Amino acid sequence: RYLQGGEKLGCEAVTRVSEDYPLILRKRLGLDSPGCLWVRGERSILNTPAISLVGSRDLLEENRRFAETVGRQAALQGLTLVSGNARGADRTAQESCLEAGGRVISVVADELYKHPLRENLLYISEESFDAEFSAQRAISRNRVIHALGRMVFVAQSTLGKGGTWDGTVKNLRFGWSSVGCYRDGSEASIQLEQMGAYLVDESDLQDLGNLPESEISLF
């Protein structure tokens, strides 16, 4: 009945045994990969080559431009952008990617079925299609955002606190993907570099395929 209820609302279940469950999640997260992903939108986007973008909700202007550039370059270079649909860096990059004709996977932490369908956009959530927003869901989805992309870009972070910081530190600890942090001179970016991230600016995004792998994590 739950599956049928989701289907009536345009939401489909993708389990670990589904043919199109992302192999990259199983490889990187192992038993911590979601047992079920609920999807809404263009399901064919789920296994396309991707990069990820995370960042603060309240962006400085230069950091906002960086997020926009990541989204636009993902589109221009044929890569899907993975982000979390939150205010600030997430939506800035997502809209920039879509406006440039690119594809977006938006990993949401609220009711999946409420998100309007759009061309080249796939919404996904863990375990359910109708669960309301919670801080725990927002934190949990971070590992999916980080693991789905070949690399993840950090547009802006706050040292020692917030979902962007926590998710990025966990990525560096477990080695889910390479981390490129915007070179904004912040204490957060300096600390993340010391943990194994590398610093990038907008000029480094012109050829995403040539960006170096992250350094070995101090963890």
Secondary structure, 3 states (H helix, E strand, C coil): CHHHHHHHCCCEEEECCCCCCCHHHHHHHHHHCCCEEEEEECHHHHHCCEEEEECCCCCCHHHHHHHHHHHHHHHHCCCEEEECCCCCHHHHHHHHHHHCCCCEEEECCCCHHHCCCCCCEEEEEECCCCCCCCHHHHHHHHHHHHHHCCEEEECCCECCECHHHHHHHHHHHHCCCEEEEECCCCHHHHHHHHHCCEEECHHHHHCHHHCCCCCCCCC
